[in-house]
Structures are given as C-alpha cells and as structure tokens.
Amino acid sequence: MLNDITLGQYFPINSPIHRLDPRTKLLLLVLLIVAIFLADSALTCGLVTLLTLTIALLSRVSLKTYIRGLKPILFVIIFTAILNIFLTTGTKIELFGYQTPITVEGLILAGKMALRLVLLIFASSALTYTTSPIALTDGIEKLLSPFAKLGLPTFELAMMMSIAIRFIPTLIEETDKIMKAQKARGADFESGSLIRRVKALAPMLIPLFISAFRRADDLAVAMESRCYQGGSLRTRLNEIHFAGIDLIAACIFLVVFAAVMVLRFFL
C-alpha cells in the first residue's frame, strides 16, 4: 500500500505539460478543481473527464502510475459512494418485486462523487509528476509575491509547501523500511482486529518521527553550509517565463471552464 502512494514524485520527462510554466499549472489546477466540483450533468462531467485524461496523456507519465495513486484512497471512494447510495432520498429501486433502500438519485450522486475524487487525484498528481520541487517553489513564490508587500513571508511559505510535498515519497520509503525492520523482529501488522492492527503501528511512530526530525535537521544544516538565502537576495539558475504554450493551455482551460459554467447555471 505504501508503494502505491505516488503523490509528490517527479518524473523528468520531456512533455508538453512539463514545459508549461509552474504558475500556469498552479492556476489551471485551481480552475480545473473548481470545474470538477461544478460539473453536474453528464455533458459537463464528460468535459472535465476528457480534459483531465488529456492532461494525463500529454504528461507522458504512465496511466498505471496515475491509477496506482488511487489505491490509497480507494476505501474513501467506496465508502463515500456507499453512503450516497443508501442515504440519498428519492425514487426507490425495485428488484424481483421487492423495494430496496437504494435510490436512483443515490446511484447518480455516488457516481458523481466517485468521479470527482478520481479526477481530483489525477489532476493534483499531474502537477507533482510534471513539476520539479524547485520549479514548484518558484511558481508558488511568484504567485504569492503581491502579498509580500503586506508583510507575508511568501518565500518561506513556498519553500515549506514544496519541501512538504517533496518529502512525502521520502517519508513513505522510511515508513516501509521501519515496517520491514519491525516485521523482522516479529511484529505483526496484518492479522487481528482493526484496533489491534492500529495498536501494532504505535511502536513504528517513534522511530518515524525521529527519522523525520533527523532528516529535517540534516536539510537545514546542508542549506546553511551552502549559505542558502531566500527572498529577493536569491538568484535562480533557471528563471521561469510564460511562453506560447502557456497561452494555448490557458485558452483551452478557459473554454472548458466557460462551457461548464454555462451548462451548469444557464442551461
């Protein structure tokens, strides 16, 4: 299960999505998330699904990687769908002459919610798969730069967010190593009731926290030893710039977003 968590990984591939400016990808991700939640009909859901799948294909990252990223939240998707199926009021479905607690409206709502969760994971994964941590930091810092005049530490916020995303795969790998070491010592994480399995994970948390703090301290020492400074004093090897491909992507997203808005509120 831990190996299925792919959020935070970066794949250095030459693709149209990789070549987009990180600011463009961040803004379009927000736009896509809003469109996903606004999509309510079959046509609007189809539009956002087609756009999300197109992004995944253009990123040239294997679809198996995207699908593997769904496994950690598969329980959440199924649980949410079941709740919507049985708790939504509406027209009851009859099977073999018996009335079931399942409603037509519940099935439709469950499908919409499951689709939205899947598309959200695909969209957010596409951002981390195609954007390096440094580029992501620069993009967030540039977008937050207007707030610097209000005294907001924009660079520090951007750095913390990018480091947090970057350390997700590292912490997952460390957790896997600790679990294997505990299993070699006789620990059992898979048998017994749910409460017992949760209690079995408790001894793993202490070494995981110690390892996380040690890595954070090593990173801070490494940055200080290299005289790392942020903010306006920091220079960049590769400056980010908007290009023609960013304008094309923005136009496509705006057309899809406008279509979803019109179909959702006016038709």
N, C-alpha and C positions, 0 to 999 in steps of 0.2 A: 504493500500500500504506500509506503514512504517513497518508493522509487517512482510512483505514478504522479507525484506532485512535481509538476514542471514549471509552475509559476515562478518567475524570477530568473529563469535561464535565458541565455542569449546565444543565438546561432548566427555566427558571422558568415552570412550567405549574401551573394550579390543578387538582389531582387528589387523590383520597383518599390516595395514597401520599405525595404531597408534604406533606400535612397531618399525617402521623404525626410523633411526637417522634423526633428523631435517635437517642436512646438506645434507643427501641423498635426502630427499624430496624436498629441495630447488633446488638442482642441477637437479634432474629429472623433476621438474616442468618447469625449463627453457628449458630443452631438449624437453619436450612434447610440449611446446608452439611453439618452432621452427618447430617441426614435423607437428603441426597443420597448420601452415602457408605454409609449403612446400607441404602438401598434395594437389594434384591437380586432380588426376584421381579417378575413383570410387573405385579402389582397395586400394589406399593409404588413401583415406577418410574413407574407411571401417576399415582399420587397426587402425588408430588413434581413431576412434569412439569406436571400440571394446576395445582398451586399456583404454580409459577414462571411459567407462562404467564398465569395470572390476575393476578399482580403486574405483569407487563409490560403487560398490557392496562389495568389500573387506573391505571398511571402516566401513561397518555395520551401516552407517547412512542412514535413510530412504530416498528412492528416491524422496519422496514427498518434503523433505526438499531441495534437490537439485533443483527440479522443481520450488518450491516456490521462490527460489533465482533468477529465470529467470524473474519473473513478473516485477520487477522494470525496466528492460532493454527491455521488450517486445516491447515497442514502437520503440526503436532504431533498434531492429532486423527487425521489419516490415518495418520501414521507409527505412532502408538500402536495403532491398530486393526489395521494390518498385522502388527505384532509379535505381538499377541494371537492373530490368526488362524492364523499359521504356527508359533508356538512353544508353543501350548497343547496338551497331550496329551489324547487322548480318542478318540472314535469318528471314524474317517476317513470322508470323503465320497467317494463313487464317482461318476464322470462318464463315461458311454459305456463302462462296463466297466473303467475304469482308476481305481486308487486314488490320490487326491490327498493332498498334505500338509496340506490344510485339514481341520479337525475341527469337529464340531457345537458342542462346548464352546468352541472358539476363536471361532466366529462370535458365539455368545451373549455371551461375555466382551468381545469387541470392541465389540459394540453397547452394552453397559452402560457401558464406559469412555468411548466417544464421547458417549453421552448425558450422563454425569456432567460431562464437560468443558464441554459446551454449556450445561448448566444452571448450572454454576458461573459461567461468563461472564455469563449472563443475570442471575443473582442479584446478583453484585458490580456489574454495570453499573447495575442498578436503583437501587442505593444512591447511586452518584455522580450519576446522572441526576436524582434527585429530592431531593438534599440539597445545599444550598449549602455552600461551604467553611467559612463562619463557623459555621453550624449543626452541621456535622460536627465542627469543633474543640470546640465547646461540649459536644456529646454525648460525645465521647471523654474530655474533661476531667472531666465529671460521673461517668462510669463508672469512671475511674481515681482519683477523689477519695479513696476509702478508703485507697489506697496512699500518699497524701501524708503520712499520719501516720508512715509508715516511712521518710520522707525521700526518697521518689521524686519527681522533678520532673515531676509529672503534666501541668502546663500546657505546659511546654516540649516534652514528648513529643507531646502532642496537636497543638500548633502545627506541629511538624516533620512529622508524618504528614499533616496536612491540606494544608500547603504543598507537600509532595512530590506528593500526588495532584493538586492544582490545577495544578502546573507541567508535568504530563505533556502536555496539549494544547499548551502554550506551547513546550516543547522540540521537540515534533513539528513544529510550524509553523516553528520556527527551522531544524530539520534540512532541511525541504523547501526553504526559501529558499536554504540553503547548497548543497544538491544542484543546484538550478536555476542558481545562480551558477557552480558548477564545470562544469556541462554547457555553459554559455555560453562557457566558456574552453577547451572541447574535451575535458573529462573524459568517460570512458565507464564507466558503472556497470552496463550491462546485457549487454554482449557478453563473450565469452570464458568460460573455465572458472570454477568456483566460487572457486578460490583467487585467480584474477586479479581477480574482482569484489570479493572481500574486501580485497585489497591496494589496489584503487582507492578504497575507502572510507576508508583511513587518512588521506589529506590532509584529509578532512572533519572528523575528530575534533578536531583542534586548534582550528579556529575555533568548533566547537560547545562545547568546554569553556570557551573564553574568553568566549563569549556567555553561557553558563550562570553563570559566576562573576561576570560583569558585572551580570547581572540580580539575582543574589543580593545583591550589594553595593548596588545601587540600592534593592532592597527593604528592606535593613537601614537604609540612610540615611533612606528615607521613613518607616519606623516610628519611628526615633529622633527625627526632626524633628517628629513629631506627639506626642512624649512618650509613646509607647506603653509600657504596662506590663502584665504578665500576672499570673496568680495571683489571690490574694484581693483585691488592690487594684484589679483591673479590673472596671469596670461594663459592663453589656450593654444595648444598645438594646432587644433583644427577648429576654426570658427564656423559656427552654423549660419547658414544663409538660406533664405527662401529661393526656390527655383521654379521653373515652369511646371515641373511635375507636381509641385505642391498646389499650384493654382488649378491644375486639372483635377486633382483629388478633391480639393475643396468644392469645386463646381459640381462634381458628381455627388458628393455628400449633401450639398445644399439642395440639389434637385430631389434626391430621395427623401430628405427631411421635409421639404416643402410638400411633396406628394403625400407623405404620411400625415402631415398636419391638415392638409385639405381633405383627405379621405376620412380623417378621424373626427374633425369638427364641423365640416361643411357639407359632407355628403353622407 
